[in-house]
């Protein structure tokens, strides 16, 4: 989950926190509250679909490349996130948030197909992927929310349950946001 090279533009992490907090305000969610990926998608006018709705055999694709999801705009201009429902719910929420982050960041949709037999697999810009990873995870759990959880002495499992996230995602956010370091000094 951690990227080797930091490709995030200066100030991006602060901007991501502000975006995540703004969506919580828009949706009347407590600043430390759980922001449901499906609710955010609806707010952004994005349809969330299962891969099987598009005839994608998720088990085959998962074995081939570890596929989780993608964001696209169809020929009618409809914004769609297609995700792999064979993953645990926490992973699905993370995937949807990641794909929505591409929209929020206004990343152009990639056009270069990797495998002709799987035309939805495209070559992605590494900086855009890192931005979507960071913003998506921040949409799921803000730094403020993680501090709130740690002050309540919530376990990684409890935080994951509260935010509908995987324990790996909670661990990633605790470390990348500096919250784990902050609480290790106390």
Buried (B, 14 or more C-beta within 10 A) or exposed (E): EEBEEEBBEEEBBEBBBEBBBEBBEEBEBEEBBBBBBBEBBEBEEBEBBBBEEEEBEBEEBBEEEEBBBBBBEEEEEEBBBBBBBBBEEBBBBBBBBBBBBBBBBEBEEBEEEEEEEBEBBBEBEEBBBBBBBBBBBBBBBBBBBBBBBBEEEBEBEEBBBBBBBBBBBBBBBBEBBEBBEBBEEE
